[in-house]
């Protein structure tokens, strides 16, 4: 059977999570997928044992930590299938879910940029999506009021008996898309090293009339922060990158006075947070 789907996983020292992730992919319809793992210079000597254990995986070893976007784009150089799935290494898929998801999306061409329902380690159901970043979503207080007036922007629909929600952006932990649509968007923006690239990708997709949606009749498990929260040093770096990515997004997608005000509001809110958190750090 010819493969329909290539799964791209970006790894950085997440070997325990990665092993469970690949094992869950082995429980899918073996005829539909190819697996590519791009290692972002883990540099810990463990990749050799994984090459032997998972010899069927296409391993790509980078000589520096290029960030998520760059590594994803590198992985797409090995895609020869009509579909590509970007999947975080700290994700686990239920048995035989990918085949049914791809078949469902192939029957419904309006489904372009796709995620599914997310569950975390505690079996909660966090949303694998969010609001686009702007002046009204910088502050937690303001954002709560903004959310109340933004729910109407989500469009719910039933397609072939399945619940589908069309909305703004989806998490980069599970992004399913046709390769031709990925190419038309222009790939992941490598200005983002970590965080914000998924929001940017969906924003640019919308400019190409490629809608974002979440299929709520399928789900996956995601241990959020499997790579980014392993120790205090890495957590500090990733939190700094989150702030940096927000400024990049503001600069790219906002205009005029809103751009300036959002930059200043982000700086001031983070400054206040640091002042109050410093005594406890």
Buried (B, 14 or more C-beta within 10 A) or exposed (E): EEBBBBBBBBBBBBBEBBBBBBEBBEBBBEEBBBBBBBBBBBBEEBBEEBBEEBEEBBBBBBEEBBBBBBBBBBBBEBBEBBBBBBBBBBBBBBEEBBBBBBEBBEEBEEBBBBBBBBBEEEEEEEEBBBBBBBBBBBBEEBBEEBEEEBEEEEEEEEBEEBBBBBBBBBBBBBBBBBBEBBEBBEBBBBBBBBBBBBBBBBBBBBEEEBBBBBBBBBBBBBBBEBBBBBEEEBEEEBBEBBBBBBBBBBEBBBEEEEBEBBBEBBEEBBEEEEEEEEEEE
